[in-house]
Amino acid sequence: LVEIMAGQPLLALLHGVVGLAAATNLNNYGYACVNKDSVTKFKFCDSSLDVEARLDDLVPRISPHEAGQQLTARESNALPDIDVPAYYWGTNAIHGLQEVDCLKSGKCPTSFPAPCGLGAAWNSSIVSNMARIIALEMRAYLNMGLHNSLDSWSPTINLNRDPRWGRNVESPSEDPLLNSDYGVAYTTALQEGDDPRYLQAVVTLKHWIAYSLESYANETRHTFDAKVSAYDLADSYYPAFKAAITKGNAQGVMCSYNELNGVPTCGNKALTSVLRDQWNFTGYITSDTDACEDIWKRHVYKNYPSQAAGLCIESGTDIDSGNTYSDYLEKAFNLSEASQDAINAALRNTYRMRMNVGLFDPNVTSVYRELGEEVVGSESHQALSLHAARQSMVLLKNEDNTLPIPLGANVAVLGLSANTTKDLLGNYLGPICPNGEYDCYPSIYEAIERINSKGSTILHDDVDEISEAIEIAKSSDFVVLVASNSRDGGKEGTDRVTIGLDSKQQQYCEAVLKAIETTDVKSTLLLINGGAISIDTLMDMSSSILEAFSPGTQGAQAVGETLFGEYNPGGKLPITIFPKDYIYEVDFLNMSMNAGTGRTYRYYTGNPLFKFGFGLSYTNFEMNMLPSKRNSIASLKLGVDNSYTVTVQVHNIGIVAGDEVVQVYLQGRPKTLKISSQTAIKTLVGYQRVHLEAGESKNVSIEISANAFSFVNKDGHRFLYPGGVDLHVTRGHGEAINIPFVIMGEKPVLVEKFSKWW
């Protein structure tokens, strides 16, 4: 793990695991073309032919009746007459493998921190580690004959546009660049493995598009029509999907439940054209769980289920997750609501994916076929999960160097989630422990007790017994007060109504902190959450605050190490923590980024509790421009192929090693830029996390592409505009470096044209 943290290649480590699995007995579970005569009988079984030629032979063999079931998730039926097996679509793998069981040996798939925490690391390499591990373990389950799937219905790269969204735990950030980098890292590492002939596995980007509402007021995700401007689509909602496709070559996309500007996303040919014609997407598209049914049953966009099936297939939705295709696609074909060409295109896209991962080549040897039980939940995989949890820790406050806690102290661990491992894990969980529980990993209290073995550690987790908690707190040297929204912070299908703590926890935390306010007892407020918690009153009452998000199975260990100084926190907030009254300032149902006081750091005009990009450390850093760059005005000629490199020197002036994140933001100068429409207040255009030993200095260079200097106009078109901008280089707090910048040219240069269909 030390070598990994120092930047050693992950592949070298994982190749060792692969080698251990080399003796695994190969089997043909999940593979087509396994019968002896299939290669001579069916051209699509001939691995010497290219994929398109094989599809030319396979697709015409599928009748409209069979097509409806073949294009259905979660599982397509077997076609034994042509030696094609059943296939399971959609293995969820948001932060670990799901839809499987622990092995008989007791080994379970590796589980990582939830994406909300991974985003706080500002380090794409930990996302790559996770995705690579998910793919290897998915391959191992296939090889062992336990799970016939190689496509992941992950990652979720929708923006965390509002703290009320119930699924913010799945989203890495509120920022388009962080979400883009997350999507690219996950996609590349999961799909690209050690055998260039085949994809290692396939991602499914979700949820396409403008999806961030579950159930709020009188709307649900099944009925909501998201009204989004061309500007917001191009500037905020599209970028992560575009990046994962154009840079990561993502081979799967999931369309969402909602309508977008009056048209269901799974029944919108124009949206499919954005993917396929503008971004050259070549993969498959699936609906979310029977979003095709929503078209007639809840949106009432069509009157009958066969019409919905026809609209979905004609609009380019290849897979229906539900019953609409299996029950109604043949009828839609017979009524001329679905064409043979559309059905064939869907069959090609879906079978192509299965061929590209090698599931039609049972007799071809591959390193992927060697993966076995040794891979699943291996020690090295667990070490990388712990590394990710450590990197996700964000220190929000450390008054008078309250933290770290000295070993041997008398520590009280208080709060509803203080002794419950499950509350640390987030959502979309695979099997965690062989017994079906979560107790094979420590709780916060258990981890602290183990690390603080030379001191005393006492637990109190009954928030109804405030007087008991106060007595315990007063008799302690240090209080770790756990504040969590893991049980009331929203979930899939349910949005949050408030963004603070529930009333019982709020009263409990306030009472404890007030009781020790005039004593010598020190405290840290430990935040466990998916969506951010507004801590308006608590932030001033506690002498230190550590944000841990949903840190996963290894999270308690990472939290304990951080609290006692064995690990120095270096994460930064990937979101803004708003005041609790934010919910009265911005209408949740309004998708505009400029609604009310604005959404995300890019548009918010109020005063946040903690800013996007903020995070402290146990050490101190200085950041300076290189002497040759000081007092100069940077420039860039108009042109989409140009770039500019920001280089600063970062110096660790403290006495312990630590990580810092250099962040670069773009801010336009409206008086010099000829832009007639709105722009963001500022936008993240580059960043880099760097590790420095005590006293060490490093030069950090961040290349900013020309595209990063572009702005979207009101019609959704992206241009490079001549004029003045500023680059702000910051550590998320402290003094920022401002680089005046001039983009030279006579007239705007079009970077990307927006296609409007409404």
C-alpha positions in Angstrom: 0.0 0.0 0.0 2.9 2.4 0.8 4.2 1.8 -2.7 0.8 2.4 -4.2 0.4 5.7 -2.3 3.8 6.7 -3.6 2.5 6.4 -7.1 3.6 2.9 -8.1 1.5 1.3 -11.0 -1.6 -0.5 -9.9 -1.2 -3.0 -12.8 2.0 -4.4 -11.3 0.1 -5.2 -8.1 -2.9 -6.7 -9.8 -0.8 -8.8 -12.2 0.4 -10.6 -9.2 -3.1 -11.4 -8.2 -3.8 -12.6 -11.8 -0.8 -14.9 -11.6 -2.2 -16.5 -8.5 -5.4 -17.3 -10.4 -3.7 -18.9 -13.4 -4.5 -22.3 -12.2 -8.3 -21.7 -12.3 -10.2 -24.2 -14.3 -11.7 -22.6 -17.4 -15.4 -23.2 -18.1 -17.8 -21.9 -20.7 -20.5 -20.6 -18.4 -22.1 -17.5 -20.0 -20.5 -18.1 -23.4 -22.2 -18.6 -26.7 -21.0 -21.0 -29.4 -19.9 -23.8 -27.0 -21.3 -26.7 -28.9 -18.7 -28.6 -31.0 -20.5 -28.0 -34.3 -21.4 -24.3 -33.7 -18.4 -22.9 -35.4 -19.1 -24.7 -38.6 -22.9 -24.3 -38.3 -23.0 -20.6 -37.5 -20.8 -18.0 -39.0 -21.3 -15.7 -36.0 -19.4 -18.3 -34.0 -16.3 -18.0 -36.2 -13.9 -15.9 -34.1 -11.7 -15.3 -37.2 -14.3 -13.1 -38.7 -14.7 -9.4 -37.7 -17.5 -8.5 -35.3 -19.7 -6.8 -37.9 -19.5 -9.8 -40.2 -20.6 -12.0 -37.3 -23.5 -9.7 -36.5 -24.6 -9.9 -40.2 -25.1 -13.6 -39.6 -26.5 -13.5 -36.1 -29.1 -10.7 -36.2 -31.3 -12.0 -39.1 -31.7 -15.3 -37.1 -33.7 -13.4 -34.4 -37.4 -13.2 -34.9 -39.5 -10.2 -33.7 -40.9 -12.5 -31.0 -37.5 -13.5 -29.8 -36.1 -9.9 -30.1 -38.5 -8.6 -27.4 -36.9 -10.9 -24.9 -33.4 -10.7 -26.1 -33.6 -6.9 -25.7 -34.9 -7.2 -22.1 -33.1 -6.7 -18.8 -32.4 -7.8 -16.3 -31.9 -11.1 -18.1 -32.3 -12.1 -21.8 -33.5 -15.7 -22.4 -31.3 -18.4 -23.9 -31.7 -19.3 -27.5 -30.5 -22.9 -27.4 -31.3 -23.6 -31.1 -28.5 -21.3 -32.1 -26.3 -21.9 -29.0 -26.7 -18.4 -27.4 -27.0 -18.5 -23.6 -29.0 -16.3 -21.3 -27.3 -13.1 -20.3 -27.7 -10.9 -17.2 -27.8 -7.2 -18.0 -27.0 -4.6 -15.6 -24.7 -5.6 -12.7 -24.8 -2.5 -10.5 -21.3 -1.6 -9.4 -21.4 2.0 -8.1 -18.6 1.3 -5.6 -18.4 -2.5 -5.6 -19.8 -5.5 -7.3 -23.5 -6.2 -6.6 -26.0 -8.9 -7.8 -23.7 -11.6 -6.5 -23.2 -13.5 -3.2 -20.2 -14.0 -1.1 -18.2 -17.1 -2.0 -18.5 -20.3 -0.1 -15.0 -19.7 1.2 -16.3 -16.6 2.9 -14.6 -14.1 0.5 -16.8 -11.2 -0.6 -16.4 -8.6 -3.3 -14.4 -5.5 -2.5 -16.5 -2.5 -1.4 -15.1 1.1 -1.7 -16.2 4.4 -0.3 -19.4 5.8 -1.9 -18.8 8.2 -4.9 -19.6 11.2 -2.8 -16.5 10.4 -0.8 -14.4 9.4 -3.8 -15.0 12.8 -5.3 -13.5 14.4 -2.1 -10.2 12.8 -2.9 -9.7 14.9 -6.0 -7.6 12.0 -7.3 -8.8 10.1 -10.4 -6.3 7.3 -9.7 -8.4 5.9 -6.8 -11.5 5.8 -9.1 -9.4 3.9 -11.6 -8.2 1.5 -8.9 -11.8 0.8 -7.9 -13.1 0.3 -11.5 -10.3 -2.0 -12.4 -11.0 -4.1 -9.3 -14.7 -4.3 -10.1 -14.0 -5.5 -13.6 -11.5 -8.2 -12.3 -13.9 -9.4 -9.7 -16.8 -9.5 -12.2 -14.6 -11.6 -14.5 -13.8 -13.9 -11.6 -17.5 -14.5 -10.8 -18.2 -15.3 -14.5 -15.3 -17.7 -14.6 -16.5 -19.5 -11.5 -19.9 -19.9 -13.1 -21.6 -17.7 -10.5 -22.7 -14.6 -12.5 -23.2 -14.3 -16.2 -22.7 -10.6 -16.7 -19.9 -8.3 -17.9 -21.7 -5.0 -18.1 -21.8 -2.6 -15.1 -24.8 -0.3 -14.7 -22.4 2.3 -13.4 -21.1 5.0 -12.9 -23.6 7.6 -11.9 -22.2 10.9 -13.2 -25.2 13.2 -12.8 -24.4 16.4 -11.1 -25.1 16.9 -7.4 -27.1 19.9 -8.5 -29.0 20.3 -5.2 -28.4 18.9 -1.6 -32.0 17.6 -1.5 -31.5 15.0 -4.2 -31.8 11.6 -2.6 -29.1 10.0 -4.7 -26.3 12.5 -4.0 -24.4 9.7 -2.3 -23.9 8.2 -5.8 -22.6 11.4 -7.4 -19.0 12.4 -7.1 -19.5 16.2 -7.3 -21.4 19.3 -8.2 -18.7 20.3 -10.7 -18.7 19.3 -14.4 -14.9 18.8 -14.5 -14.7 16.6 -11.4 -17.7 14.5 -12.7 -16.1 14.3 -16.1 -12.8 13.1 -14.8 -14.6 10.6 -12.5 -16.5 9.2 -15.5 -13.4 8.9 -17.7 -11.4 7.2 -15.0 -14.1 4.7 -14.2 -14.8 4.0 -17.8 -11.2 3.6 -19.0 -10.1 1.4 -16.1 -13.2 -0.9 -16.1 -13.2 -1.4 -19.9 -9.5 -1.5 -20.8 -7.7 -4.5 -19.4 -4.7 -6.6 -20.2 -6.1 -8.3 -23.3 -6.4 -5.7 -26.1 -8.6 -8.1 -28.2 -11.5 -7.7 -25.8 -13.0 -5.2 -23.5 -12.5 -6.2 -19.9 -16.1 -5.2 -19.0 -18.5 -2.5 -20.1 -19.7 0.6 -18.3 -23.2 2.0 -18.5 -23.2 5.8 -17.8 -26.2 7.0 -15.9 -28.6 8.7 -15.9 -28.9 10.3 -19.4 -30.0 13.1 -18.9 -30.9 16.0 -16.5 -31.9 13.4 -13.9 -31.7 14.5 -10.2 -35.2 14.2 -8.7 -36.7 11.2 -7.0 -39.9 12.2 -5.2 -40.5 15.7 -4.1 -43.7 17.7 -3.6 -46.2 16.3 -6.2 -43.5 15.0 -8.6 -41.7 11.7 -8.9 -38.9 10.7 -11.2 -41.5 8.8 -13.2 -43.6 11.9 -13.9 -41.2 14.8 -13.8 -40.6 16.9 -16.9 -37.2 18.5 -16.5 -37.3 22.0 -18.1 -33.7 22.8 -18.9 -32.3 25.5 -21.1 -29.9 24.9 -23.9 -27.3 26.9 -21.9 -27.6 24.6 -18.8 -27.6 21.4 -20.8 -24.4 22.3 -22.6 -22.7 24.0 -19.7 -23.6 21.8 -16.8 -25.6 18.6 -17.6 -23.8 17.3 -20.8 -20.1 17.6 -20.0 -19.5 14.5 -17.9 -21.3 12.2 -20.4 -19.5 13.7 -23.3 -16.1 13.3 -21.6 -16.8 9.6 -20.7 -17.8 8.9 -24.3 -15.3 10.9 -26.3 -12.3 10.5 -23.9 -13.2 7.2 -22.2 -14.9 5.4 -25.1 -17.8 4.4 -22.8 -19.8 1.6 -24.4 -23.0 1.8 -22.5 -25.5 4.6 -21.5 -28.7 4.4 -19.5 -31.5 6.8 -20.3 -33.5 8.1 -17.4 -37.1 8.1 -16.1 -37.8 11.8 -16.6 -38.9 13.8 -19.5 -36.6 16.5 -20.8 -38.3 19.5 -22.2 -41.5 17.6 -22.9 -40.0 14.4 -24.3 -39.2 11.2 -22.3 -35.4 10.7 -22.5 -35.8 7.0 -23.5 -38.1 8.0 -26.3 -36.1 11.0 -27.7 -34.3 10.3 -31.0 -32.7 13.7 -30.8 -30.9 12.8 -27.6 -29.7 9.6 -29.1 -28.4 11.6 -32.0 -26.3 13.7 -29.6 -24.7 10.5 -28.4 -24.2 8.7 -31.7 -23.9 11.5 -34.3 -22.2 14.3 -32.3 -20.1 12.3 -29.9 -19.6 9.1 -32.0 -21.0 6.8 -29.3 -20.9 3.2 -30.6 -22.2 1.3 -27.6 -25.6 0.2 -26.4 -28.4 2.2 -24.6 -30.6 0.7 -21.9 -33.6 2.2 -20.2 -33.7 2.6 -16.4 -36.1 0.1 -14.8 -39.0 0.2 -17.2 -38.6 3.8 -18.1 -40.2 2.7 -21.4 -43.4 1.8 -19.4 -43.4 5.3 -17.9 -43.9 6.7 -21.4 -47.5 5.5 -21.6 -48.3 4.7 -18.0 -47.1 7.8 -16.1 -45.9 10.4 -18.5 -48.9 9.5 -20.7 -46.8 10.6 -23.7 -48.2 7.6 -25.6 -51.6 6.0 -25.1 -50.7 2.3 -25.3 -47.8 0.1 -24.2 -47.1 -1.1 -27.7 -46.7 2.6 -28.8 -44.3 3.1 -25.9 -42.3 0.0 -27.0 -42.2 1.3 -30.6 -41.1 4.8 -29.5 -38.4 3.5 -27.3 -36.9 1.2 -29.9 -37.3 3.7 -32.8 -35.6 6.3 -30.6 -32.5 4.1 -30.1 -33.2 2.5 -26.7 -31.7 -0.9 -27.3 -32.5 -2.6 -24.0 -35.7 -2.2 -21.9 -35.1 -2.9 -18.3 -38.6 -4.3 -17.5 -41.4 -5.9 -19.4 -42.3 -3.5 -22.1 -40.2 -5.0 -24.9 -40.8 -8.6 -23.8 -44.5 -8.1 -23.7 -45.2 -5.6 -26.4 -42.3 -5.2 -28.9 -43.6 -8.0 -31.2 -47.1 -6.3 -31.1 -45.5 -3.0 -31.9 -43.8 -4.6 -34.9 -47.0 -6.1 -36.1 -48.8 -2.8 -35.8 -45.9 -1.0 -37.7 -45.1 1.0 -34.6 -41.6 -0.6 -34.6 -39.6 -1.2 -37.7 -37.4 -4.2 -38.4 -34.5 -1.8 -39.0 -34.8 -0.4 -35.5 -35.1 -3.8 -33.9 -32.0 -5.0 -35.9 -30.0 -2.0 -34.9 -30.8 -2.7 -31.2 -29.8 -6.4 -31.6 -26.6 -5.4 -33.3 -25.7 -2.9 -30.5 -26.4 -5.4 -27.7 -24.8 -8.5 -29.3 -21.8 -6.4 -30.4 -21.2 -5.6 -26.7 -21.3 -9.3 -25.8 -18.9 -10.1 -28.6 -16.5 -7.3 -27.7 -16.1 -8.7 -24.2 -15.4 -12.2 -25.7 -18.6 -14.0 -24.8 -19.0 -15.5 -28.3 -15.4 -16.8 -28.3 -15.4 -19.7 -25.8 -12.3 -21.4 -27.2 -10.0 -18.3 -27.2 -7.6 -18.2 -24.3 -7.2 -14.9 -22.5 -5.8 -13.6 -19.3 -9.3 -12.7 -18.3 -10.2 -16.5 -18.3 -7.6 -17.1 -15.6 -9.2 -14.9 -13.0 -10.7 -16.8 -10.1 -11.5 -16.8 -6.4 -8.1 -15.4 -5.4 -9.1 -12.1 -7.0 -12.3 -11.6 -5.0 -11.9 -9.3 -2.0 -8.2 -9.9 -2.0 -5.9 -8.3 0.5 -4.5 -6.0 -2.1 -8.0 -4.9 -3.2 -8.9 -4.2 0.4 -5.8 -2.1 0.8 -6.8 0.0 -2.1 -10.2 0.5 -0.6 -8.6 1.7 2.6 -6.3 4.0 0.6 -9.4 5.5 -1.1 -11.1 6.0 2.3 -8.1 7.8 3.7 -7.9 10.1 0.7 -11.6 11.1 1.0 -11.2 12.6 4.5 -11.8 16.3 4.6 -10.8 18.4 7.6 -13.2 21.4 7.8 -12.1 22.9 11.1 -9.2 22.5 13.5 -9.3 25.3 16.0 -6.2 25.5 18.2 -4.9 22.3 16.6 -7.6 20.3 18.4 -6.8 17.3 16.2 -5.0 14.9 16.1 -6.1 13.3 19.4 -3.2 12.1 21.5 -3.0 8.4 21.9 -3.9 7.3 25.4 -6.6 9.9 25.9 -10.0 9.3 27.5 -12.2 9.4 24.5 -16.0 9.4 24.3 -17.5 8.3 21.0 -21.1 9.6 20.9 -23.9 9.6 18.3 -26.5 7.6 16.5 -24.1 6.1 14.0 -21.1 5.7 16.3 -21.3 1.9 16.5 -23.0 0.9 13.2 -20.8 -0.1 10.3 -23.8 -0.1 7.9 -24.3 3.7 8.3 -20.8 4.2 6.8 -21.4 2.3 3.6 -23.7 4.4 1.4 -26.2 2.8 -1.0 -26.0 0.2 -3.8 -24.3 -2.3 -1.6 -23.1 -5.7 -2.7 -22.6 -8.5 -0.1 -20.3 -7.2 2.7 -19.9 -10.0 5.1 -20.5 -13.8 4.6 -23.2 -13.8 7.3 -25.2 -11.2 5.4 -24.4 -8.5 8.0 -21.8 -5.7 8.2 -20.0 -6.6 11.4 -17.0 -8.1 9.8 -15.8 -4.5 9.5 -15.4 -2.2 12.4 -17.7 0.7 13.4 -16.3 4.1 14.3 -16.3 3.3 18.0 -14.6 -0.1 17.4 -11.9 1.4 15.2 -11.2 4.2 17.7 -11.1 1.7 20.6 -8.5 -0.4 18.8 -6.3 2.5 17.8 -6.6 4.1 21.3 -5.8 0.8 23.1 -3.6 2.6 25.7 -6.3 4.9 26.6 -10.0 4.5 27.3 -12.8 4.6 24.8 -16.5 4.8 25.9 -19.6 4.5 23.6 -22.9 6.2 23.8 -25.3 5.9 20.8 -28.8 6.4 22.2 -29.8 9.9 21.1 -32.9 9.8 23.4 -30.7 9.7 26.4 -29.1 13.1 26.3 -28.3 13.4 30.0 -26.3 10.2 29.9 -24.3 11.5 26.9 -23.6 14.8 28.7 -22.2 13.0 31.8 -20.0 10.8 29.6 -18.8 13.8 27.6 -17.9 15.8 30.7 -15.8 13.0 32.1 -13.8 12.6 29.0 -10.7 14.3 27.6 -12.0 14.2 24.1 -15.4 13.8 22.5 -15.9 12.4 19.0 -19.5 13.4 18.1 -20.8 11.5 15.1 -23.5 13.4 13.2 -25.1 11.3 10.4 -27.8 11.5 7.8 -27.3 7.9 6.7 -30.8 7.0 7.9 -32.7 10.1 6.9 -30.5 11.7 4.1 -32.6 10.6 1.2 -32.3 7.5 -1.0 -33.3 6.2 -4.4 -36.9 7.1 -4.8 -36.9 9.7 -2.0 -35.5 13.2 -1.9 -34.7 15.1 1.3 -37.1 17.7 2.6 -34.5 19.3 4.9 -30.8 19.4 4.7 -29.9 19.6 8.3 -29.8 16.8 10.9 -33.0 15.2 12.1 -34.4 16.9 15.2 -33.3 14.2 17.7 -29.7 14.2 16.5 -29.6 18.0 16.4 -30.8 18.3 20.0 -28.4 15.6 21.1 -25.4 17.2 19.4 -26.2 20.7 20.6 -26.7 19.6 24.2 -23.4 17.7 24.3 -21.4 20.5 22.7 -23.0 23.1 24.9 -22.4 21.1 28.1 -18.6 20.9 27.4 -18.3 24.5 26.1 -16.8 25.9 29.3 -14.8 22.8 30.2 -11.4 21.6 29.0 -12.9 18.8 27.0 -12.1 19.0 23.3 -14.4 17.9 20.6 -14.6 16.9 17.0 -17.8 16.8 15.0 -17.6 13.8 12.6 -19.9 14.0 9.6 -21.2 10.8 8.0 -23.4 11.6 5.0 -24.3 11.1 1.4 -25.9 14.5 0.7 -24.2 17.3 2.6 -25.4 18.1 6.1 -26.1 21.8 7.0 -24.5 22.3 10.4 -25.3 26.0 10.9 -25.3 26.0 14.7 -22.9 23.1 15.3 -20.0 24.4 13.2 -19.2 27.1 15.8 -19.8 24.9 18.8 -17.3 22.2 18.0 -13.5 22.9 18.0 -12.9 20.6 15.0 -14.9 19.1 12.2 -14.0 16.1 10.0 -16.1 15.3 6.9 -16.0 11.6 6.1 -19.0 11.3 3.7 -19.8 7.6 3.3 -16.3 6.1 3.7 -17.2 2.5 3.1 -16.1 -0.8 4.7 -12.6 0.6 5.5 -14.1 3.9 6.5 -13.9 3.5 10.3 -10.3 2.6 10.1 -9.6 5.6 7.9 -11.5 7.9 10.3 -9.7 6.5 13.3 -6.3 6.9 11.7 -7.1 10.5 10.8 -8.4 11.5 14.2 -5.3 10.2 15.9 -2.9 11.6 13.3 -1.7 8.3 11.8 -3.1 9.8 8.5 -3.0 13.4 7.6 -6.3 14.4 5.8 -5.8 16.0 2.4 -9.3 15.8 0.8 -11.3 18.8 -0.5 -15.0 19.3 -0.6 -16.4 18.2 -4.0 -19.6 20.0 -3.1 -20.8 23.2 -1.4 -22.2 22.9 2.1 -25.1 25.3 2.1 -26.9 26.9 5.1 -30.1 25.0 6.1 -32.3 27.8 4.8 -31.0 27.1 1.3 -34.1 25.0 0.7 -36.3 28.2 1.0 -34.1 30.1 -1.5 -34.1 27.7 -4.4 -37.0 25.8 -5.9 -35.9 22.1 -6.1 -38.1 21.5 -9.1 -36.5 24.3 -11.0 -33.6 22.8 -13.0 -32.0 26.1 -13.8 -28.5 26.6 -12.4 -29.4 30.2 -11.8 -32.6 29.5 -9.9 -33.0 31.6 -6.7 -29.6 32.3 -5.1 -28.0 29.8 -7.6 -26.9 26.2 -7.6 -23.4 24.9 -6.9 -20.4 27.0 -6.3 -20.5 28.1 -10.0 -23.8 30.1 -9.6 -24.4 30.4 -5.8 -24.5 34.1 -4.7 -25.1 33.5 -1.0 -22.7 32.7 1.8 -22.0 28.9 2.1 -21.1 27.2 5.4 -18.1 25.7 3.6 -17.0 26.4 0.1 -16.5 23.9 -2.7 -12.8 22.9 -2.8 -12.2 23.7 0.9 -10.2 21.4 3.1 -7.5 21.8 5.8 -4.5 19.7 6.8 -2.4 18.9 9.9 0.5 20.6 8.2 0.8 24.0 6.5 1.5 24.8 2.9 2.7 27.8 0.9 2.1 28.2 -2.8 3.9 30.6 -5.1 4.2 31.4 -8.7 7.6 30.6 -10.2 9.8 33.7 -10.2 9.9 33.8 -14.0 6.1 33.9 -14.2 5.4 36.6 -11.6 3.8 39.9 -12.6 3.3 38.7 -16.2 0.1 38.6 -18.3 -0.5 35.2 -19.8 -2.0 34.9 -23.3 -3.4 32.3 -25.6 -4.2 32.6 -29.3 -7.6 31.6 -30.3 -7.7 28.0 -31.5 -9.1 24.8 -30.2 -5.8 22.9 -30.3 -3.9 25.4 -28.1 -3.3 25.0 -24.4 -1.7 26.8 -21.4 0.3 25.3 -18.5 0.0 26.8 -15.0 3.0 26.0 -12.9 3.3 26.9 -9.2 5.6 25.9 -6.4 4.0 24.2 -3.4 6.0 24.1 -0.2 5.2 22.0 2.9 6.3 24.4 5.7 5.0 22.1 8.5 6.5 19.3 10.5 4.5 16.4 9.1 4.0 15.0 5.6 0.7 15.8 3.9 -1.3 16.2 0.6 -2.4 19.4 -1.0 -4.7 20.0 -3.9 -3.8 22.8 -6.3 -7.0 24.1 -8.0 -7.3 26.4 -11.0 -10.5 28.3 -11.7 -11.4 30.4 -14.7 -13.3 33.7 -14.3 -14.4 35.8 -17.2 -14.2 39.6 -17.3 -17.6 40.6 -18.7 -16.5 44.0 -19.7 -13.8 42.6 -22.1 -15.4 39.4 -23.2 -18.1 39.9 -25.9 -20.6 37.5 -24.4 -24.2 38.5 -24.4 -25.4 35.7 -22.1 -24.8 34.5 -18.6 -21.6 32.9 -17.4 -20.7 31.0 -14.2 -19.1 33.0 -11.4 -16.1 30.8 -11.8 -15.4 27.4 -13.1 -12.8 24.7 -12.2 -10.5 24.1 -15.2 -7.7 22.1 -13.7 -6.4 20.5 -10.4 -3.7 18.2 -9.1 -3.3 16.5 -5.7 0.3 16.4 -4.6 2.1 14.7 -1.6 4.9 16.5 0.1 7.1 15.4 3.0 7.7 17.9 5.8 9.9 20.7 4.4 9.6 19.5 0.8 8.8 21.7 -2.2 7.5 20.6 -5.6 6.6 22.4 -8.8 3.1 21.5 -9.9 2.2 22.0 -13.5 -1.4 21.8 -14.7 -2.2 22.0 -18.4 -5.3 23.9 -19.3 -6.8 23.1 -22.7 -8.2 25.8 -25.0 -11.6 24.2 -24.5 -11.4 25.1 -20.8 -11.3 28.8 -21.7 -14.5 28.6 -23.7 -18.0 29.8 -22.7 -21.5 28.6 -23.6 -23.9 31.2 -25.0 -27.6 31.3 -24.4 -28.3 29.0 -27.4 -26.0 26.3 -26.0 -23.2 26.9 -28.5 -19.7 26.8 -27.0 -17.2 29.5 -28.2 -13.7 30.7 -27.5 -14.1 34.4 -27.1 -11.4 37.0 -27.5 -10.9 39.2 -24.4 -9.7 39.1 -20.8 -10.1 36.4 -18.2 -8.5 35.5 -14.9 -7.1 32.2 -13.7 -7.3 31.8 -10.0 -4.9 29.3 -8.5 -5.8 28.3 -5.0 -5.6 25.6 -2.3 -9.2 26.0 -1.5 -8.4 28.4 1.3 -5.8 31.0 2.1 -4.4 33.5 -0.4 -5.0 32.7 -4.1 -2.7 33.5 -7.0 -4.4 35.5 -9.8 -3.1 35.2 -13.3 -4.4 37.9 -15.7 -5.0 36.3 -19.0 -5.7 37.6 -22.5 -7.2 35.4 -25.2 -6.1 37.0 -28.5 -8.1 37.0 -31.7 -10.6 39.0 -33.7 -13.8 37.0 -33.4 -15.2 34.1 -31.5 -14.2 30.5 -32.6 -16.9 27.9 -32.4 -15.9 24.9 -30.3 -19.1 22.9 -30.3 -22.6 23.5 -31.8 -25.6 22.7 -29.7 -28.6 20.8 -31.3 -31.9 22.0 -30.0 -35.0 19.8 -30.6 -37.7 21.6 -28.6 
